[in-house]
Each structure stands twice: as C-alpha cells, then as structure tokens.
Amino acid sequence: MFPRFSLLLALSVLVTAAPVEHSTPDKRAVSTLSSSELTSFAPYTQFARAAYCSTSKLQGWKCGDACNALPGFQPTLIGGDGNAIQIFFVGFWPAQNSVVVAHEGTDPTQFVSVLTDLNILTDPLDTALFPGVPSNVLVHDGFRNAHALTATKILAEVKKLLAANNSKKVTLVGHSLGGALAELDALYMTLNLPSDVAIKAMTFGTPRVGNAAFAELIDSKVPDFKRINNKKDPVPTVPGRFLGFAQPEGEVHILGPGNAVSCSGNDDATDAQCQIQTVPNVFEGNILDHLGPYEGISIGTIFCT
Ligand SMILES: *[C@@H]1O[C@H](CO)[C@@H](O)[C@H](O)[C@H]1NC(C)=O
C-alpha cells in the first residue's frame, strides 16, 4: 500500500517542481500556548505513542510508560498487524468519560519518500462510509484505502462502548500515518454517529490528507481538531500544496520545550512561526523531529518502553 520509492529520486523531482507563491494572503494569527494548555496534550500524546506498541502489550493495557501514564483506560478492541494493517485500539477512558480510538503510524523515512512521489493518486471518499460527501472532496488514495480496512469494525466497537459506558464523547488520536487515519476517522465518526456525540481529534506530525475541499470539510465538521507539529518535521508539509493538498485548521507548532504556538487558519505559508515557513522544502526539514519530543514525549516504535 505504501511501496518503497527511492527517496533521492523522489526529492530530485520535487525540486524542479517547487511551488511558486503568486499571492500574499493575510498573515495567520499566532498565539503562544499557556503551559497548562501544553500540559493538557500529554494524555493524547501518550495514546498516540501507545499505538506503536505490540498488540500483545496493548492487551490488558501493559505497554509500559505510555499505558502507565493513562491508568484506568480499558482497551476492548485491538487489531492490526503493524504491516498490512496499522495497529489500532479502541477503548473507554473513564478519566474523560470518552471512547478513544488510536492508530499506529509508520516508518518516517519511507513515509516521506512515498508522500513526495509526484504520481500520488487522489480519490473521492467512498460514500458508503462517508455519506453525503461530494465527489470534489479528494484524499490520498493510500490513506483512504488504509482507513477503509478497519473503519466499520472500529465504528461498531465505538457505538457499543458509547452505549455500554453511557458516554457521548469520542476521541481520535494518531501520529504520522496514524494521524492521517485519525483525521479520516474524525470525519467518519462525525458523519456516522448521532449529532449529540462530541468528536475530538488530536493528531501529531500528520501529513496533508486531502485537497482544499477536504480540509474545509474537516474545518466545518470537526471543529474540535488539533494537529500538533514538532519543530522542523517535514511530514506535515507533504504531499505538496502544488499537488493540490491542503491542511485543515487547528495547527499547533512546538518551537522548543515549553514553547508552542497555535496557528490560526489553514496552512498558507504566511507566518514564520508555523510549519510551512519553518520547513519551506523537505531538505530543510529534520525527520528526527517527526518523532518528537512532543513536550517530553517521543512517539515511534522504539519509544514503546
Ligand atoms: C465500559 O464498557 C465496556 C464494554 O461493555 C466494559 O467492559 C467496561 O467495564 C465499561 N467501563 C466502565 C468504566 O464502565
């Protein structure tokens, strides 16, 4: 589904097709996050981190530091194999009276090379899963297909837990490819659950998932959406805007320990503290920043400790 490409080949093609700015849109408003706001992200970061743990460690919630940081969480559906299907879990989080769905990400170097491929395919969403979404809404077809592999199974479990736990809240989290899957899940849950269920999505190091019409749909349907980017991570800047991709609102950019800004609007390269001007092209990115630390918490396979 995400075949290996030559990173250098993909990047060399990218340079010749670098985007050109034609207009100077209004600058995005940026505000500094308070330390309590930053601290409040930690449980979500730990859920995203836990999704990189093996299914055997997730059973019974024994995945080490990430699981210990979220006492009382009860996973009821764990699936995927970390290969053909990203690992995921669904469960109930008593501390927030919320059902939580988390998706694993993928190897970052390989991921960047796939996302800088100029022959990326975009497709409309399957209206059997996303009822009423118009055909001008396009998403990366690899993300769409990966999401579809587990969507109905996860939705059934979410419905069961909402009823069993008398909850009206669903939280979606993920990092990297897992962030893209969480973003698609956030829209999917919004369209398939009763309107009195609150949907919250928090993603980390998430690539662009779809076109501007998709980003606008996320903005309008999932208002409680945050995507947290770390320093010079190139992943949130791919696939390129020149290929028609766009990010939704809700950007938070970590500049350093205890220092993060909230960036208003969609990603349009108009503010120096937000992701695009920090990483104007993938060469200026640092893929290690993709792993964090997100306020002291690193996310990735090697950080399931
Ligand atoms: C939530 O529902 C699940 C599924 O029925 C159950 O196993 C779990 O004990 C419930 N949790 C709480 C805190 O009630």
The ligand as an SDF file (V2000), in Angstrom:
LIG
                    3D

 14 14  0  0  0  0  0  0  0  0999 V2000
  -17.3380    0.3130   29.5080 C   0  0  0  0  0  0  0  0  0  0  0  0
  -17.9610   -0.6610   28.6780 O   0  0  0  0  0  0  0  0  0  0  0  0
  -17.2070   -1.8660   28.4910 C   0  0  0  0  0  0  0  0  0  0  0  0
  -17.9490   -2.7270   27.4860 C   0  0  0  0  0  0  0  0  0  0  0  0
  -19.1990   -3.1460   27.9930 O   0  0  0  0  0  0  0  0  0  0  0  0
  -16.9900   -2.5400   29.8280 C   0  0  0  0  0  0  0  0  0  0  0  0
  -16.1710   -3.6720   29.6460 O   0  0  0  0  0  0  0  0  0  0  0  0
  -16.3400   -1.5620   30.7970 C   0  0  0  0  0  0  0  0  0  0  0  0
  -16.2480   -2.1440   32.0780 O   0  0  0  0  0  0  0  0  0  0  0  0
  -17.1030   -0.2530   30.8840 C   0  0  0  0  0  0  0  0  0  0  0  0
  -16.3190    0.6810   31.6990 N   0  0  0  0  0  0  0  0  0  0  0  0
  -16.8250    1.3830   32.6980 C   0  0  0  0  0  0  0  0  0  0  0  0
  -15.8730    2.2380   33.4470 C   0  0  0  0  0  0  0  0  0  0  0  0
  -17.9970    1.3200   32.9940 O   0  0  0  0  0  0  0  0  0  0  0  0
  1  2  1  0
  1 10  1  0
  2  3  1  0
  3  4  1  0
  3  6  1  0
  4  5  1  0
  6  7  1  0
  6  8  1  0
  8  9  1  0
  8 10  1  0
 10 11  1  0
 11 12  1  0
 12 13  1  0
 12 14  2  0
M  END
$$$$
